[in-house]
C-alpha cells in the first residue's frame, strides 16, 4: 500500500508542477496580450490623430488653392499672363497637396479601422469613426481644391485665347 501511496503522491507532485507551469505560462500570455491590446489602442488613437491632421492639411491646401485661384483670376482680368499662369500653377500644386492629404487621412482611417476589428472597445470605435469623418472632410476639401484649380486654369486659358 505504501508503494501505491508513493506513486499517487509523486503523480500529484507532477500535476502540481504542471499547474504551476501552466499558471506561469498564462501570466506571460496574459501580459503579452494586454501589451498587444494597449499597442492597438495607441495605434487607433494615433491613426485618428493622423487622419484629423491630414484633414486639416487638406483644408489648408484648399484655402491656398482658393487664394491662388483668385490671384490667377485677378491677374487674368488684368492681362498679367505670367502672374496668372504662376497663380494657376500654385493652385494646381495646392490641390495636389490636398489630394495627398486626403490619401494620408484615408490610410490613417484604414489603420484605425483595422485595429478596431480586433477589439470591442467603444472608445476605439469612436476614434475610428472620427478618423473616417476626418477622411471625408479631407476628400471634400481636395475635391473643392481641384475644382478651384481647374477654374483658375480655365481663366488663364481664356485670357491666352483672347490675345
Protein Blocks (a to p, Z undefined) as FASTA:
>chain_A
ZZmmmmmmmmmmmmmmmmmmmmmmmmmmmmmmmmmmmmmmmmmmmmmmmmmmmmmmmmmm
mmmmmmmmmmmmmmmmnopaklmmmmmmmmmmmmmmmmmmmmmmmmmmmmmmmmmmmpcc
fklmmmmmmmmmmmmmmmmmmmmmmmmmmmmmmmmmmmmmmZZ
